[in-house]
Amino acid sequence: MAYVSIKEATIDRLIPGYGLVISENYTDEKGEARKAYFTVWTQEKYEVGETINVRGILGVRVNTYENKMGEEKTVAESHVNDPKIEKADAPF
């Protein structure tokens, strides 16, 4: 099993009854600003825009879908299972 620790992630979207989608900002090897997204499976209540720290079991799966323009896209989706969540201002 692989574990992940995500510091100062922003809550971008809520999945009512299931969890939330968070993002973290980083700079890639070309120096460009990027975002990584993770789905966190939790029943705890949070608000969009909150900043949190998350630790848990990392799961990744490949998903294929059709976008709004009718194009087929394949992406890797990252999930955090059995998460431990703290407010970002708390020591991690």
C-alpha positions in Angstrom: 0.0 0.0 0.0 1.1 3.5 -0.7 0.4 6.4 1.7 0.1 10.1 0.7 0.4 13.3 2.7 -1.0 16.4 1.2 -0.3 19.7 2.9 -2.3 22.9 2.5 -4.8 21.5 0.0 -7.8 23.6 -1.1 -11.3 22.0 -1.1 -12.6 22.6 -4.6 -15.8 20.6 -4.6 -18.0 18.6 -2.3 -19.4 15.2 -3.1 -22.4 15.1 -0.7 -22.5 12.0 1.4 -19.2 10.6 0.0 -16.4 13.1 0.3 -14.7 16.0 -1.4 -12.3 17.0 -4.2 -9.1 18.8 -3.2 -6.3 20.4 -5.1 -2.7 21.2 -4.4 -0.5 23.7 -6.3 3.0 22.8 -7.5 5.5 23.8 -10.1 6.4 21.3 -12.8 9.9 20.7 -14.3 9.4 23.4 -16.9 8.6 26.0 -14.1 4.9 26.1 -15.0 2.3 26.4 -12.2 0.1 23.3 -12.1 -2.6 21.7 -9.9 -3.0 18.1 -8.8 -6.5 16.9 -7.8 -7.4 14.2 -5.3 -10.8 12.8 -4.3 -10.9 12.3 -0.5 -13.5 9.7 0.7 -14.9 11.0 4.1 -18.2 11.6 5.8 -16.9 14.6 7.7 -18.4 18.0 6.8 -16.2 20.7 5.2 -16.8 23.9 3.2 -15.5 24.7 -0.4 -12.5 27.0 -0.1 -11.2 25.6 3.2 -7.5 24.7 3.4 -6.7 21.3 4.9 -3.9 18.8 5.4 -4.7 15.2 4.4 -3.0 11.8 5.0 -4.3 8.5 3.9 -4.0 5.5 1.6 -3.4 6.5 -2.0 -5.4 4.8 -4.7 -5.1 5.5 -8.5 -7.3 4.2 -11.3 -7.6 4.9 -15.0 -10.9 6.3 -16.2 -12.1 7.0 -19.8 -15.0 9.4 -20.4 -16.4 11.6 -23.1 -16.0 15.4 -22.7 -18.5 18.1 -23.6 -17.0 18.3 -27.1 -17.6 14.6 -27.7 -13.9 13.7 -27.4 -12.9 10.6 -25.5 -10.4 11.4 -22.7 -8.4 9.0 -20.5 -7.2 10.2 -17.2 -5.6 8.8 -14.0 -7.7 9.6 -11.0 -6.1 9.9 -7.5 -8.1 8.9 -4.4 -7.3 9.1 -0.7 -8.9 6.4 1.4 -9.1 6.2 5.2 -8.1 9.8 5.4 -6.9 11.7 8.5 -7.8 15.4 7.9 -6.7 18.5 9.9 -7.2 22.2 9.3 -4.1 23.6 7.5 -3.2 25.8 10.4 -2.8 22.8 12.8 0.6 21.1 13.0 0.8 18.1 10.7 
